[in-house]
Amino acid sequence: MTFDRFERWYESQQVNALWFKRGGDGHYYSAYPILLPLLLTPLYTPALFLDIPHMPVARVVLLARILEKLSASLIAALSVAAFWALAERLANGRTALLLTVVYAFGSQTWSTSSQALWQHGPSELAIILALLGFLWASDRPSGYLPAVLTGICAGCSVAFRPTNAIFFAILTGYVVWSRWSARRKTAFALSALPVPVAYLVSNLFQFGEPLGGYNHADAVFARGSLLTGLAGLLVSPSRGLLVFSPVFLFVAIGVYRWFRDGRTFDPQIYGVCLLVVAGHLVLVGKWRGWPGGFSYGPRLLADVVPCLVILMVPAMSLVERSRGWKLAFAGALVVSIAVQAVGVFCYPNGHWDALPLPANRHHERYWDLQDNQILRSARAGPVLEPYQLAWRFLTHPGTPAEQQLKGDGVKLW
């Protein structure tokens, strides 16, 4: 479970490996939650036939990059399938498919969650499954299985990404104040608590802190400006949600129509999604690290993408009835998919995050209209590095490909 040799290797490559953290016993551990690696372990069973303990670290890193991409893509694909099932519970088949396209290709699900093992992919999947279980439980007021599954998925969402405590708290509040029987509420609680409690306990053993790698988050959270963070998250040229996915402008229309005609829609799930989005925006906006570091677009909003798309459902009846609204929606969706495609196929070419100055230290760069992340990445052209990695492994499985790639100027991390 320790990452001592990897930390030392990254240090020798002059890379500040923030994803490792020294534990109380002096060893290095992952700074991020352990649940996802545990669940993904079966996908890595082919690696058991390789001599990983004695393999050069550079080769392990190279192999990990390929397996990471495959795993992330699988998780994202599963979340798309789950979202389609959820959307079909809230809208007709055609609208559900259209909203699934928004979720899959017009949002950070494509450009972030499917590209690497960030926490956002499993976070989205857990939230979708929890909402799906919540609707199922509402339809079966006497069943215990839906309540249990809802609790398990809600608990896993926190263990995947601690910021989902907002989602967990809001969903739990709805369950507590619902008309569920006391036994069903108890079943939900008993299934929801074990996983996040185990996550906190494991952090205590490894780091001496219940939040583990996030133990300084509260101090950093207090230093940010909420208005600055919200403006940056929503409309800045290189991080704004409405710039990278303008289709989410229809969220405002959906929320307005839900408030105006709330009786025609399921009030519980829309209320949950609205409160989750609002709470998440406040949490991330108040944090001084709201840009999300070296990444494409509003990465830290990826977790609430399922809730954002659900909030669009009330607006879709307006889109279906009006030709003008159809054209507006289609245009916004096409632009969103095109911008996300730039992130998928061109980022990080152009190295906008680091040049000419590190954007995470010079936040004014996020507001630069002429030199923004989308245009520079698009002008730099497609990234060929992942295909070089895969081709090298397929054609030279027994040779030290990492040395050849390093000589070609391809970085391994």
N, C-alpha and C positions, 0 to 999 in steps of 0.2 A: 504493500500500500504506500510505500515511501517513494519519493521522486528525487532522491539525493543525486544520482548520477545525471539525471536530466537537468537539474538546476545547475550543476557544475558545468555541464556542456554548454548550456545557453550562456552562462557567464563567460566562458571561454570564447564564445562567438560575439561577445560584447552586446548581448541582448538582455535587457532587464525583464526577466520572466516574472511578471506580476501575477501570473496564474499559479505560482507556487508560494507557499507560506511556511515559515518555520514553526513547527509545533512545539509543545512544551517539553518534548523529549529530545529536542535538537535536530530531529529529522524534518525533511520537507514533505509537505502534503499538498494536495490540490486545494486551492483557495475556494473552490466552488463545490456545490453540493454533490454528494456521492451517489445519489439515487439513480441518476441517468447512466453513469458508467456501469453500475450494477445491472441495470435492466438491459443494457446493450452488450453485455459480456457474451451472450450466445452468438452474436453476429461476428465476434472475433475468434471463434473457435478454430477457424483455419490457421490462425497464427500460432496455435499450439504446436503445429508441426514444424515451426521454425525455432531456431535456437535463440530466442529473444534475449535471455539473460546474458549471452556471450556475444550478441550481435553489436556491432558499432552503433553508438547512439545516433549518429547521423543517419544510418540506414533505418533505424526504428522510427525516427521522426519522419523520414520520407514515406515509409510504409503507412504510418499513422495518418498522414495527410490524405492518402487515397481512401483508406477505410473510413476516415472521418466524413469525407464528402458523400460516400455511399450511404452511411448511416443517417446523416442529416437529411439527405434526399428522401430516404425511406420514411423518416418521421414526418417530414413535411407532406409527403403523399398521403400518409395515413390521416393526417389532420385534415387534408382536403376532402377525403372520402367521408370522414366523420362530420365535417361541416356541411357537406351536401345533405347528409341524413338529417342534420339539425334544421337546415333551411327548408327542407321539404315539410317539416312539422309546422312551419310558420308561414309558408307562402305556397302558391301553386307551383307545379313542376317547372314551368318555363322561367319564372322569377327565381326559383331556388337555384336553377342551373346558372343563371346570369350572375347571381350573387356569389355563387361558388367560384366563378371565373374572377370576380373582383377579389375575393379572398386569396385565390391561388396565384394569380398573375398580376394583379393591380396593386399589390401591397408588399410590405416587407417580408411576407411569408416566402416570396420567391427570391428576392435579392439578399435576404439575410438568413432566414431560418433554414432554407434548403441548401445553403452554400457551405456551412461549417457547423460544428457542434457547439454553437452558442446555446444558451439555456432557453432561447425563445421558442424553438420548435417544439420540444416536449411541453413547455409551458402552455402554448397555444392548444396542443392536443388535449392536455388535461382539462383546460378550461372548457373546451368544446364538449368533451365527454361528460363533464360535470353538468353542464347546461342541458345536454341531451338527457341525462339521467333525471335531472330536475323536472323536465317536461314529462318524462315517463312516469315519474312518481306522482305528478299532479293528475295524470290520467288514470292512475290506479291507486285510489286512496286507501285501499286495504292491503296493498302489497308491501312487503319488506325489502325484497331484492332491489327495486329501484332506489330506495332510500340508502341502502348499503352501498350500491355502486356510485351513487352521487357523492356520498361521504368519502369513499376511497379516492375518487378522482379529485375532489376538492382538496383533500389532504396531500395528494401527490403534487398538485399544482404548487403548493407552498414549498415542498421538499425539492422540487425542480428549480424554483426561483423564489426566494424569500419575499420579494416585493408582492407576490400574489397573496400575501396575508390580507391585503385589501379585498380581493375577490373572495377569499375564504370567509372573512368576517361578514361581508355583506350577504353572501349566500346563506351563511349560518343564521344571520339575523332574520332573513326571510323564512327559513325553516322554523325557527323558534316562534315567530309570530304568526305562522300559518295555522291552518286548521288540521294539520297532521295530528294523529293520535300521539299520546305520550310515548307509546312503545316505538312508533316509527321515528320519532325525534331521538329517542335513545339509541335506536339502531344507527341513525345517521351519525350521531356523536361518537359512538363506539367505533365506527368504521373510519371516521374522518381524523381522529386524533392520533392514532398510533404512529403513522408515517412521519408527520412533522415533529412529534415528540422524539422519535428515534433520531431524526436529523439533528435536533438541538442537543440531545445527549451525546451523539457521536462527536459533535463540535466541542463539547465540554471535555471529552477525553483527549482529543487531539490537540486543541488549541487553548483549552482553559477558558473559552468564551462560548456562550450559547450560539452566537451568530458566526463563529468561525472566521472565515475570510472577510466577513462584513462587519467586524467588530468596531470599526471606526466610522461606520456609515452615519451614525447619529451626529457625530461632531461635524462631519462634512455637510450633512443635511442642513445644519443651522446656519451655514455661511452663505447660502445662495439667495438670489433675488427671485421671488416667485414670478413677478411680471416679466422680467428678462427671460427667465427660463421658459415660460409659457409662450411668449412671442417667438423665441427661437425654435421651440418644438413645433409650432404651428405654421409659421410663415417665413422663416429665414430661408434664403436661397440655397443653402447647403445643408439644411437639416429640417426644414419645415415639412410637416406632414401633408399640408395642402399643396405644397410644391411638388413633392415626390409622388403623391397620390391625390390629385385634384378630384378624383371621383368621390372622396370622402366629404366634399362639400355637401353632398346629399344626406349626410348624417344630420346636419342642422335642419334640413327639411323634414326628415323622418321624425326627429324629436319634436318639432313643432306640430306635425300632424298627429303624433301620438298624444301630446298634451291636449290637442283640440278634440280629437275623436278617440280618446283612450278606450272607450267601451267596445270598440270594434276590434281591438287587439288584445292579446294576452298581456295583462298589465304586469304580471310578476316578472317574467323574463326580461321585458324591456326596462323595468325599474331596476333590476339587478345590473343589467349592462350599462345603463346610464350612470348609476352610482359608481360602478367599477371604473368606467372611463374617467369620470370626474375626479375620483380619488387618486387614480394613477397619474393623471396629468398634474395634480397638485404635488404629489410625492416626487415625481421626476423633475418637475419644473422648479421646485424648491431646492433641489440638489445642484450644487455647483458643477457637477459632472454631467449635466443634462445632455450634452452633445453625444455622449456614448463613446468617446475615444476614437480611435482609428477604425472607422466603419462607414458604410454607405447609407446615407439618409438617416431618418429618425429611428435608429435601431432600438432605443429604449421604449418605443411605443409599440413594438412588434407584439408584445404579450397581449395587448388589448385589441388587436386587429379583429379577432372574432366578434367581440362585443361591438366594435364600430360598424362592422358589416351588418350585424343583426339590427342595429338602430336604423339602418337604411330601409328596412322592410316596409314601414308605413309610408315611405316616400314612393315606393315602386308602383302603387296604384295610380299615382299622379303621372308617372312616367309612361305607364301602359296606355293611358287615355289620351295623352297629348303628343302630337307629332313634334312640337317644339321642345318639350321636355325630353322626348326620346333622343332627339339630335344632341341636346345638351349632355345627356347622360352618356351617349355613345362617344361623343368627343372627349369628355372627361376620362372615360374608361380607356380609350385608345392612347391618350397622352400618358395615363398612369402606367399602362402596360409597357409603353415605349421607354419611359424613364426607368422602370424596374428592370427592363431588359438591359439597359446600359449598365446597371449595377451587376447583373448576372454575368454578362459577357465581357465587359470592359474594365470594371473596377478590379484591382486598384491601380491599373495603368494610369499614368499621369501623376500618381503620388501626390494628390491634392492635399491629403491630411498632413504631410510632412513638409512640403515645399510651397513657397519659399521659407515659411516659418511654421512650426508645429501649431496646428489649429487648436489643439486642446489647451495650449497656453496663450493663444492669441484669438480670443473668441470673436474679435471684430471680423475675422476672415469668414465666419459663417454668414455674414451679411454682405459680402462682396458680390455684386450683381455681375460684373464683368468676368471675374475669375471664380466661378462657382464649381462645385464638385461634379455636377451632372455634365456640364459642357466640357470640362477638361477631361473627364473620363471618356466621354464619347469621342473627342478628338484624338485621344491617345490610341484608340482602336482596341480590338479584342485581346483578351489575355490568352496566351497560348501555353502558359506554364503548366496548368493541370494536365493538358494533353501530352506535353513533353514528359511529365512524370509517369503517366500511365503507359505511354509508348515505351519508355525506357525500361520499365519493369517487365513489360510483355516481351520485348525483344532481347533483353539482356538480364534474365532473372538471376544469373549466377555471378554477375560482375558488380563491383562497387559503383553503382550508378550515381551515388551521391557525389562522388569526386568528379565525375564527368560533368554533372549538372552544375556543380559549383564552379568548375572551370569555364562553363558557358555563361556564367553570370546569373544563374538561377538560384535564388535563396531557398533554403530548405525549411525555413520557419515562416 
